[in-house]
Amino acid sequence: MARDREITFYSDEQTLRELDELADEQDTTRSTLVFELVREGLRREREGAVSAETRASERLQDLLDDGLTEMEDTAREMQDLNAKTGVYAVAAFELVKQQHGEAAIREALQTGARRLREDDVDDLASGESDGQGATDDQGVTAEDDTDQDSSGLDFEALREGNQ
């Protein structure tokens, strides 16, 4: 690389004296010393930029790793909740089996399966299709005149859903 371009810069007396002293110590010219100092400064700038990019990449990777860990933790928690829900459902079913006949249980299971297939779950949750909360003129809810057992299960609603 040929050094054939001239640049001019301004300096104060103190800096110029320090450059001359350093050039004398290194047995070189002021021009060569300034050239080497500028090249070294440029190299450090490039390294700094690369280093900053590396730090940014490492930070992004750390954030991705943290996010992945949080997602895995959430997935495990959801699996635990699903397992607990399944246990409760099985326990409830076992209790129902002990208190109700096989025909009523079979009918309830068929109704439940049909409602899930028909996506009626949202309607049930909002109370639209089960009659809950609907009152007649006497202020009696629709639930009051249905076939409920002592546990609060509404088998009449299940039978109506099956028709």
BATORSE-869693 format. One line per field, with one value per atom (N, C-alpha, C): residue in one letter; residue number from 0; x, y, z; atom name. Coordinates in pm, 1 decimal, decimal comma. Layout:
resn <- [A:...] $
resi <- [NUM:...] $
east <- [X:...] $
north <- [Y:...] $
up <- [Z:...] $
name <- [CA:...] $
END
This chain:
resn <- [M:M:M:A:A:A:R:R:R:D:D:D:R:R:R:E:E:E:I:I:I:T:T:T:F:F:F:Y:Y:Y:S:S:S:D:D:D:E:E:E:Q:Q:Q:T:T:T:L:L:L:R:R:R:E:E:E:L:L:L:D:D:D:E:E:E:L:L:L:A:A:A:D:D:D:E:E:E:Q:Q:Q:D:D:D:T:T:T:T:T:T:R:R:R:S:S:S:T:T:T:L:L:L:V:V:V:F:F:F:E:E:E:L:L:L:V:V:V:R:R:R:E:E:E:G:G:G:L:L:L:R:R:R:R:R:R:E:E:E:R:R:R:E:E:E:G:G:G:A:A:A:V:V:V:S:S:S:A:A:A:E:E:E:T:T:T:R:R:R:A:A:A:S:S:S:E:E:E:R:R:R:L:L:L:Q:Q:Q:D:D:D:L:L:L:L:L:L:D:D:D:D:D:D:G:G:G:L:L:L:T:T:T:E:E:E:M:M:M:E:E:E:D:D:D:T:T:T:A:A:A:R:R:R:E:E:E:M:M:M:Q:Q:Q:D:D:D:L:L:L:N:N:N:A:A:A:K:K:K:T:T:T:G:G:G:V:V:V:Y:Y:Y:A:A:A:V:V:V:A:A:A:A:A:A:F:F:F:E:E:E:L:L:L:V:V:V:K:K:K:Q:Q:Q:Q:Q:Q:H:H:H:G:G:G:E:E:E:A:A:A:A:A:A:I:I:I:R:R:R:E:E:E:A:A:A:L:L:L:Q:Q:Q:T:T:T:G:G:G:A:A:A:R:R:R:R:R:R:L:L:L:R:R:R:E:E:E:D:D:D:D:D:D:V:V:V:D:D:D:D:D:D:L:L:L:A:A:A:S:S:S:G:G:G:E:E:E:S:S:S:D:D:D:G:G:G:Q:Q:Q:G:G:G:A:A:A:T:T:T:D:D:D:D:D:D:Q:Q:Q:G:G:G:V:V:V:T:T:T:A:A:A:E:E:E:D:D:D:D:D:D:T:T:T:D:D:D:Q:Q:Q:D:D:D:S:S:S:S:S:S:G:G:G:L:L:L:D:D:D:F:F:F:E:E:E:A:A:A:L:L:L:R:R:R:E:E:E:G:G:G:N:N:N:Q:Q:Q] $
resi <- [0:0:0:1:1:1:2:2:2:3:3:3:4:4:4:5:5:5:6:6:6:7:7:7:8:8:8:9:9:9:10:10:10:11:11:11:12:12:12:13:13:13:14:14:14:15:15:15:16:16:16:17:17:17:18:18:18:19:19:19:20:20:20:21:21:21:22:22:22:23:23:23:24:24:24:25:25:25:26:26:26:27:27:27:28:28:28:29:29:29:30:30:30:31:31:31:32:32:32:33:33:33:34:34:34:35:35:35:36:36:36:37:37:37:38:38:38:39:39:39:40:40:40:41:41:41:42:42:42:43:43:43:44:44:44:45:45:45:46:46:46:47:47:47:48:48:48:49:49:49:50:50:50:51:51:51:52:52:52:53:53:53:54:54:54:55:55:55:56:56:56:57:57:57:58:58:58:59:59:59:60:60:60:61:61:61:62:62:62:63:63:63:64:64:64:65:65:65:66:66:66:67:67:67:68:68:68:69:69:69:70:70:70:71:71:71:72:72:72:73:73:73:74:74:74:75:75:75:76:76:76:77:77:77:78:78:78:79:79:79:80:80:80:81:81:81:82:82:82:83:83:83:84:84:84:85:85:85:86:86:86:87:87:87:88:88:88:89:89:89:90:90:90:91:91:91:92:92:92:93:93:93:94:94:94:95:95:95:96:96:96:97:97:97:98:98:98:99:99:99:100:100:100:101:101:101:102:102:102:103:103:103:104:104:104:105:105:105:106:106:106:107:107:107:108:108:108:109:109:109:110:110:110:111:111:111:112:112:112:113:113:113:114:114:114:115:115:115:116:116:116:117:117:117:118:118:118:119:119:119:120:120:120:121:121:121:122:122:122:123:123:123:124:124:124:125:125:125:126:126:126:127:127:127:128:128:128:129:129:129:130:130:130:131:131:131:132:132:132:133:133:133:134:134:134:135:135:135:136:136:136:137:137:137:138:138:138:139:139:139:140:140:140:141:141:141:142:142:142:143:143:143:144:144:144:145:145:145:146:146:146:147:147:147:148:148:148:149:149:149:150:150:150:151:151:151:152:152:152:153:153:153:154:154:154:155:155:155:156:156:156:157:157:157:158:158:158:159:159:159:160:160:160:161:161:161:162:162:162] $
east <- [84,6:0,0:89,7:74,6:159,0:97,7:184,6:140,0:163,9:67,6:87,3:-20,7:-104,1:-208,1:-170,0:-186,7:-153,0:-280,1:-273,2:-381,7:-321,9:-404,6:-359,1:-450,8:-392,5:-474,8:-408,5:-488,3:-438,3:-420,8:-319,9:-287,4:-241,9:-245,9:-189,0:-40,0:32,7:177,7:213,9:140,7:171,7:162,8:56,2:39,1:147,9:181,4:286,5:421,1:451,4:576,7:577,8:463,8:456,8:475,8:417,7:435,9:582,8:647,2:788,9:874,7:848,2:926,3:908,2:781,7:754,1:818,9:815,2:878,0:1029,2:1091,7:1235,2:1266,2:1183,9:1205,3:1197,9:1107,8:1089,2:1174,1:1255,8:1344,6:1268,3:1162,9:1080,5:1040,6:969,3:925,7:788,8:758,1:627,3:517,4:536,0:437,8:411,8:518,7:503,4:435,7:472,5:411,9:261,6:223,8:81,7:8,2:69,9:10,1:-15,6:81,6:66,6:-37,6:-39,6:-139,2:-280,9:-297,7:-429,1:-470,7:-378,9:-411,4:-449,5:-375,4:-406,3:-542,8:-571,0:-702,5:-816,4:-795,8:-897,6:-918,4:-806,6:-817,4:-897,9:-871,5:-945,2:-1094,1:-1122,3:-1261,9:-1334,8:-1267,0:-1328,4:-1349,6:-1250,3:-1264,4:-1376,7:-1387,1:-1494,7:-1631,8:-1642,5:-1769,8:-1802,4:-1701,9:-1722,4:-1756,0:-1686,1:-1711,9:-1853,4:-1898,4:-2034,5:-2136,9:-2110,5:-2200,7:-2202,2:-2084,7:-2076,5:-2153,9:-2137,1:-2210,7:-2361,6:-2402,5:-2544,8:-2596,4:-2517,7:-2557,8:-2568,0:-2470,9:-2474,0:-2594,9:-2627,8:-2744,4:-2872,8:-2881,8:-2998,9:-3011,5:-2900,3:-2903,2:-2946,1:-2896,5:-2938,2:-3088,6:-3141,2:-3285,3:-3365,2:-3316,8:-3383,7:-3381,2:-3266,4:-3255,2:-3350,1:-3356,1:-3446,8:-3591,8:-3626,9:-3762,9:-3796,9:-3702,8:-3725,0:-3744,6:-3662,8:-3674,7:-3811,3:-3855,2:-3986,1:-4097,8:-4084,3:-4186,5:-4189,3:-4072,8:-4067,4:-4129,3:-4100,8:-4159,7:-4311,5:-4359,3:-4503,2:-4567,3:-4501,3:-4555,1:-4563,9:-4460,5:-4464,8:-4578,5:-4597,1:-4705,9:-4841,1:-4854,3:-4980,0:-5003,7:-4898,2:-4912,3:-4957,4:-4899,1:-4939,3:-5085,7:-5128,3:-5268,6:-5361,3:-5322,1:-5404,1:-5413,3:-5302,4:-5303,5:-5395,6:-5386,0:-5472,6:-5618,6:-5646,9:-5783,5:-5834,6:-5751,0:-5789,2:-5816,2:-5733,6:-5752,9:-5886,4:-5915,5:-6042,0:-6160,6:-6148,3:-6257,5:-6282,5:-6176,4:-6190,8:-6250,6:-6204,2:-6258,0:-6406,8:-6443,4:-6584,8:-6667,1:-6614,0:-6685,4:-6703,5:-6601,0:-6611,9:-6719,8:-6729,5:-6834,1:-6972,6:-6985,2:-7112,6:-7152,2:-7056,6:-7086,5:-7143,6:-7095,0:-7142,4:-7285,6:-7326,8:-7456,5:-7565,5:-7530,8:-7629,8:-7618,2:-7729,2:-7734,6:-7654,6:-7629,5:-7548,7:-7613,6:-7744,1:-7813,5:-7797,9:-7813,2:-7799,3:-7656,3:-7560,1:-7418,8:-7388,0:-7435,7:-7412,4:-7473,7:-7594,8:-7662,2:-7585,4:-7537,0:-7461,3:-7331,6:-7263,2:-7139,4:-7165,3:-7271,6:-7304,9:-7337,5:-7412,7:-7447,2:-7321,9:-7235,1:-7111,1:-7025,9:-7014,3:-6934,1:-6994,9:-7128,6:-7194,5:-7175,4:-7189,1:-7173,9:-7030,9:-6933,9:-6795,8:-6775,6:-6833,9:-6820,3:-6889,8:-6997,1:-7073,3:-7021,7:-6913,3:-6855,3:-6953,6:-7038,8:-7133,1:-7068,9:-6942,5:-6876,5:-6881,5:-6858,7:-6862,2:-7001,5:-7104,1:-7240,2:-7269,4:-7223,4:-7245,0:-7175,6:-7053,2:-6977,0:-7043,8:-7106,0:-7169,1:-7311,1:-7364,6:-7497,8:-7608,6:-7576,9:-7678,8:-7767,1:-7711,9:-7791,1:-7835,7:-7799,4:-7835,3:-7950,5:-8002,6:-8116,7:-8081,2:-7957,6:-7920,2:-7943,6:-8000,6:-8020,7:-8146,2:-8212,1:-8334,5:-8446,8:-8524,6:-8631,9:-8765,3:-8867,9:-9002,2:-9068,2:-9194,5:-9264,0:-9267,2:-9260,5:-9266,1:-9128,5:-9024,9:-8891,3:-8822,0:-8876,9:-8817,0:-8725,7:-8605,5:-8514,6:-8556,4:-8509,6:-8541,9:-8485,0:-8384,9:-8324,8:-8416,2:-8502,6:-8581,6:-8676,2:-8721,2:-8818,1:-8755,9:-8624,9:-8560,5:-8533,5:-8497,2:-8468,6:-8325,0:-8303,8:-8169,1:-8161,1:-8044,2:-8025,3:-7964,1:-7935,2:-7884,1:-7746,4:-7672,3:-7539,4:-7544,0:-7664,2:-7676,5:-7661,8:-7649,1:-7637,2:-7773,6:-7783,8:-7908,6:-7921,8:-7980,4:-7992,8:-8102,1:-8200,7:-8305,0:-8243,5:-8152,0:-8085,2:-8001,8:-7940,9:-7860,9:-7952,5:-8070,0:-8162,1:-8214,7:-8246,1:-8296,0:-8192,2:-8066,5:-7958,7:-7940,7:-7986,1:-7970,1:-8075,7:-8186,2:-8297,2:-8273,8] $
north <- [-116,1:0,0:123,2:199,8:320,0:434,2:506,0:623,9:746,2:767,7:876,6:984,7:981,3:1082,0:1169,7:1295,9:1389,5:1432,9:1434,2:1491,2:1596,4:1691,2:1797,7:1801,6:1817,0:1835,5:1939,7:1995,6:2100,5:2045,0:2094,6:2045,7:2162,9:2141,3:2242,5:2212,7:2304,8:2290,8:2170,2:2148,3:2037,5:1903,4:1881,2:1753,8:1737,7:1846,5:1840,6:1804,5:1861,4:1826,9:1679,3:1628,8:1487,7:1396,1:1432,6:1353,6:1351,1:1466,2:1473,2:1390,8:1398,1:1320,9:1170,8:1129,3:987,3:940,5:1021,9:986,5:971,4:1061,9:1051,0:922,8:891,2:769,1:644,8:644,7:528,3:536,6:640,8:660,5:656,7:738,6:747,7:893,6:917,4:1054,1:1078,4:1206,4:1244,0:1189,0:1195,7:1148,1:998,6:920,7:775,8:744,8:816,3:795,0:824,1:936,6:971,7:867,9:826,7:723,5:596,1:549,2:427,5:445,0:562,0:587,9:587,6:646,4:648,3:506,0:428,5:288,3:208,1:224,8:154,8:196,9:326,0:374,9:317,9:310,9:253,6:104,2:33,0:-110,4:-130,0:-48,7:-59,9:-28,4:69,7:104,4:-13,7:-76,7:-193,4:-305,2:-331,1:-435,4:-402,6:-274,3:-232,2:-255,9:-226,7:-248,6:-397,2:-478,4:-623,4:-673,4:-621,1:-661,1:-623,4:-505,3:-463,1:-553,8:-590,4:-682,0:-817,9:-863,1:-991,8:-987,2:-876,9:-863,4:-859,8:-790,0:-784,2:-923,1:-996,6:-1132,7:-1222,3:-1209,5:-1289,3:-1253,1:-1124,9:-1080,5:-1134,7:-1130,2:-1186,6:-1336,1:-1405,8:-1549,1:-1575,3:-1493,2:-1506,4:-1484,8:-1382,9:-1356,5:-1472,6:-1526,9:-1642,9:-1762,5:-1785,7:-1896,6:-1877,9:-1754,1:-1725,2:-1747,6:-1700,0:-1718,4:-1865,3:-1941,7:-2084,9:-2153,6:-2116,6:-2174,9:-2142,1:-2017,5:-1978,7:-2055,3:-2073,0:-2148,4:-2294,6:-2353,3:-2491,0:-2502,6:-2405,2:-2405,4:-2393,9:-2304,9:-2287,0:-2413,7:-2477,9:-2602,6:-2710,2:-2718,6:-2815,9:-2784,3:-2656,7:-2617,4:-2651,4:-2630,1:-2663,5:-2814,0:-2891,9:-3036,8:-3079,4:-3016,9:-3049,0:-3014,8:-2896,4:-2857,1:-2952,2:-2990,4:-3085,7:-3219,5:-3263,1:-3390,1:-3380,6:-3268,3:-3251,5:-3246,6:-3177,4:-3170,1:-3308,8:-3386,8:-3524,1:-3606,8:-3590,4:-3664,4:-3625,6:-3494,6:-3450,3:-3501,2:-3501,5:-3550,8:-3699,2:-3776,0:-3919,6:-3941,3:-3865,1:-3878,8:-3843,5:-3734,8:-3696,7:-3804,5:-3860,5:-3966,1:-4089,3:-4122,9:-4237,9:-4213,6:-4092,2:-4059,5:-4066,8:-4015,9:-4021,8:-4167,0:-4250,6:-4392,4:-4458,3:-4416,2:-4477,1:-4434,9:-4315,3:-4262,3:-4277,4:-4307,5:-4308,8:-4437,2:-4472,3:-4594,1:-4584,8:-4702,0:-4710,7:-4638,3:-4643,2:-4578,4:-4425,9:-4370,3:-4224,5:-4181,0:-4261,4:-4228,7:-4235,2:-4341,6:-4356,8:-4239,7:-4201,5:-4090,2:-3958,8:-3938,2:-3815,9:-3812,0:-3926,1:-3931,2:-3907,0:-3964,0:-3941,4:-3794,8:-3735,0:-3593,4:-3507,0:-3537,2:-3460,6:-3472,1:-3593,9:-3614,8:-3541,4:-3545,8:-3477,4:-3326,8:-3273,6:-3129,0:-3084,4:-3164,2:-3129,9:-3130,7:-3229,2:-3235,5:-3117,8:-3071,0:-2961,8:-2825,3:-2824,6:-2698,3:-2618,6:-2688,9:-2620,5:-2581,0:-2611,1:-2582,7:-2433,3:-2349,3:-2203,7:-2158,9:-2217,4:-2181,3:-2220,9:-2338,3:-2382,2:-2290,8:-2250,0:-2164,3:-2028,3:-1978,2:-1847,1:-1855,3:-1976,9:-1993,5:-1979,0:-1974,9:-1951,2:-2071,8:-2193,4:-2307,5:-2396,9:-2366,6:-2458,5:-2408,3:-2288,5:-2238,2:-2181,2:-2180,6:-2127,9:-1978,5:-1933,0:-1791,1:-1739,0:-1816,7:-1770,6:-1777,9:-1672,7:-1672,0:-1658,3:-1717,9:-1699,0:-1584,3:-1564,9:-1449,7:-1452,2:-1568,7:-1577,9:-1559,5:-1532,9:-1514,0:-1644,8:-1755,0:-1886,2:-1914,6:-1964,5:-1995,0:-2122,2:-2139,8:-2260,6:-2382,8:-2366,0:-2479,9:-2535,3:-2452,9:-2493,5:-2608,1:-2621,5:-2726,1:-2840,6:-2856,1:-2964,1:-3081,6:-3191,3:-3315,3:-3312,6:-3260,5:-3254,6:-3348,7:-3410,2:-3492,5:-3407,2:-3467,5:-3392,0:-3332,6:-3381,2:-3327,4:-3208,2:-3172,9:-3057,5:-3090,5:-3219,0:-3255,8:-3246,8:-3186,7:-3163,9:-3266,0:-3382,3:-3487,5:-3456,5:-3376,6:-3338,2:-3259,3:-3167,1:-3089,5:-3181,1:-3281,4:-3375,4:-3455,1:-3497,3:-3573,3:-3486,5:-3359,2:-3269,9:-3249,4:-3242,5:-3223,8:-3343,6:-3458,8:-3582,2:-3599,0:-3525,5:-3543,1:-3468,3] $
up <- [0,0:0,0:0,0:-102,7:-117,1:-37,5:29,8:105,3:17,5:-74,3:-168,6:-157,5:-57,4:-36,5:82,2:65,7:171,7:243,5:375,6:453,8:545,6:582,0:669,8:791,0:907,1:1025,7:1113,2:1200,9:1288,2:1428,2:1494,6:1628,3:1714,0:1845,0:1934,5:1952,6:2010,9:2028,5:2114,3:2222,2:2313,7:2240,8:2165,9:2093,7:1987,8:1920,1:1818,2:1881,2:1997,4:2067,2:2107,0:2158,8:2199,0:2078,1:1964,3:1842,1:1800,5:1805,5:1768,2:1863,4:1993,1:2091,1:2067,1:2046,1:2022,5:1892,1:1790,4:1662,1:1681,2:1760,2:1787,0:1864,1:1963,4:2042,7:1954,8:1857,5:1770,9:1644,0:1637,1:1523,5:1390,6:1384,7:1264,5:1243,6:1136,3:1108,3:1171,7:1186,1:1238,7:1147,1:1018,2:921,0:938,2:950,2:967,3:1100,2:1206,3:1337,9:1333,5:1274,0:1263,9:1179,5:1070,2:984,2:1064,6:1141,5:1221,8:1331,6:1394,8:1499,0:1441,2:1324,1:1259,9:1223,8:1165,0:1129,6:1252,9:1362,4:1487,4:1540,6:1534,0:1577,7:1494,9:1363,4:1275,3:1304,3:1327,6:1360,4:1488,0:1590,0:1716,8:1697,4:1613,0:1584,2:1520,3:1422,0:1357,6:1457,3:1541,0:1642,7:1739,5:1773,9:1863,7:1803,3:1673,4:1604,9:1599,9:1568,0:1564,5:1703,7:1802,6:1939,6:1981,8:1943,5:1976,0:1908,0:1782,2:1711,9:1780,0:1822,4:1891,8:2021,9:2098,7:2224,1:2198,4:2091,4:2056,9:2019,5:1943,2:1905,4:2028,0:2116,7:2239,1:2324,8:2331,7:2409,1:2347,9:2214,4:2148,3:2175,5:2169,8:2197,8:2342,2:2435,1:2575,7:2589,3:2520,6:2526,7:2467,9:2356,1:2296,5:2390,8:2453,2:2547,8:2666,0:2717,9:2829,1:2788,3:2668,1:2618,7:2601,3:2549,1:2531,3:2666,1:2763,1:2897,0:2956,8:2941,2:2993,0:2922,8:2792,5:2719,4:2765,2:2786,5:2833,9:2972,2:3059,5:3193,6:3186,0:3099,7:3082,9:3028,8:2934,0:2878,0:2986,1:3071,2:3181,2:3277,8:3308,6:3398,4:3337,4:3206,6:3140,1:3140,9:3122,5:3128,5:3267,8:3370,2:3506,7:3529,5:3482,5:3497,9:3423,5:3302,3:3226,0:3297,8:3355,5:3428,1:3549,4:3622,4:3739,6:3697,5:3589,2:3539,4:3504,9:3441,6:3407,5:3531,6:3633,5:3758,9:3820,7:3823,7:3881,5:3802,1:3669,6:3586,1:3611,3:3621,1:3647,6:3785,3:3883,5:4019,6:4021,9:3954,7:3948,9:3880,3:3773,3:3702,7:3791,9:3866,4:3957,1:4061,7:4112,9:4209,8:4145,4:4023,2:3952,2:3928,4:3891,8:3868,1:3991,8:4107,2:4231,9:4265,4:4217,9:4257,8:4152,0:4028,1:3920,4:3840,7:3778,8:3700,5:3571,5:3516,5:3395,0:3277,6:3266,3:3155,1:3162,1:3280,4:3297,1:3267,9:3310,9:3286,9:3138,0:3071,2:2928,1:2852,0:2889,9:2823,9:2845,6:2966,4:2995,8:2915,9:2905,2:2828,4:2679,6:2627,2:2486,2:2460,7:2551,1:2536,5:2542,0:2636,8:2647,6:2522,8:2471,5:2350,0:2232,0:2220,2:2109,2:2119,4:2238,4:2255,7:2224,0:2260,2:2225,4:2075,0:2007,7:1861,8:1794,9:1853,3:1793,6:1835,6:1910,4:1958,6:2042,6:2119,4:2207,3:2339,5:2355,6:2482,1:2511,8:2410,6:2431,2:2473,6:2411,4:2449,0:2592,5:2633,0:2769,9:2869,4:2836,8:2926,9:2942,5:2836,8:2844,9:2900,0:2916,0:2971,8:2870,3:2741,7:2640,6:2615,4:2610,9:2568,5:2682,1:2806,6:2914,3:2999,0:2971,5:3045,6:3180,4:3219,8:3350,0:3352,9:3460,7:3478,8:3411,9:3329,8:3265,9:3367,5:3380,1:3478,6:3408,7:3472,2:3419,6:3495,0:3473,8:3531,1:3683,4:3746,8:3891,7:3954,8:3876,6:3931,6:3962,6:3916,7:3939,9:3822,9:3851,0:3741,5:3674,1:3550,9:3475,4:3543,3:3624,4:3692,5:3801,0:3854,8:3969,3:3939,0:3813,8:3783,6:3704,7:3706,6:3632,8:3723,1:3662,4:3733,1:3782,6:3902,3:3958,9:4076,2:4093,1:4211,0:4321,2:4434,1:4548,7:4523,5:4425,6:4397,6:4303,6:4252,7:4166,0:4018,4:3982,7:3842,0:3776,1:3661,4:3591,2:3478,3:3510,7:3411,5:3310,2:3348,3:3252,2:3136,9:3169,0:3062,9:2974,9:3034,9:2955,7:2863,8:2914,4:2830,9:2716,9:2745,4:2640,1:2532,7:2571,4:2475,3:2386,0:2428,6:2353,4:2245,7:2254,4:2160,4:2032,3] $
name <- [N:CA:C:N:CA:C:N:CA:C:N:CA:C:N:CA:C:N:CA:C:N:CA:C:N:CA:C:N:CA:C:N:CA:C:N:CA:C:N:CA:C:N:CA:C:N:CA:C:N:CA:C:N:CA:C:N:CA:C:N:CA:C:N:CA:C:N:CA:C:N:CA:C:N:CA:C:N:CA:C:N:CA:C:N:CA:C:N:CA:C:N:CA:C:N:CA:C:N:CA:C:N:CA:C:N:CA:C:N:CA:C:N:CA:C:N:CA:C:N:CA:C:N:CA:C:N:CA:C:N:CA:C:N:CA:C:N:CA:C:N:CA:C:N:CA:C:N:CA:C:N:CA:C:N:CA:C:N:CA:C:N:CA:C:N:CA:C:N:CA:C:N:CA:C:N:CA:C:N:CA:C:N:CA:C:N:CA:C:N:CA:C:N:CA:C:N:CA:C:N:CA:C:N:CA:C:N:CA:C:N:CA:C:N:CA:C:N:CA:C:N:CA:C:N:CA:C:N:CA:C:N:CA:C:N:CA:C:N:CA:C:N:CA:C:N:CA:C:N:CA:C:N:CA:C:N:CA:C:N:CA:C:N:CA:C:N:CA:C:N:CA:C:N:CA:C:N:CA:C:N:CA:C:N:CA:C:N:CA:C:N:CA:C:N:CA:C:N:CA:C:N:CA:C:N:CA:C:N:CA:C:N:CA:C:N:CA:C:N:CA:C:N:CA:C:N:CA:C:N:CA:C:N:CA:C:N:CA:C:N:CA:C:N:CA:C:N:CA:C:N:CA:C:N:CA:C:N:CA:C:N:CA:C:N:CA:C:N:CA:C:N:CA:C:N:CA:C:N:CA:C:N:CA:C:N:CA:C:N:CA:C:N:CA:C:N:CA:C:N:CA:C:N:CA:C:N:CA:C:N:CA:C:N:CA:C:N:CA:C:N:CA:C:N:CA:C:N:CA:C:N:CA:C:N:CA:C:N:CA:C:N:CA:C:N:CA:C:N:CA:C:N:CA:C:N:CA:C:N:CA:C:N:CA:C:N:CA:C:N:CA:C:N:CA:C:N:CA:C:N:CA:C:N:CA:C:N:CA:C:N:CA:C:N:CA:C:N:CA:C:N:CA:C:N:CA:C:N:CA:C:N:CA:C:N:CA:C:N:CA:C:N:CA:C:N:CA:C:N:CA:C:N:CA:C:N:CA:C:N:CA:C:N:CA:C:N:CA:C:N:CA:C:N:CA:C:N:CA:C:N:CA:C:N:CA:C:N:CA:C] $
END
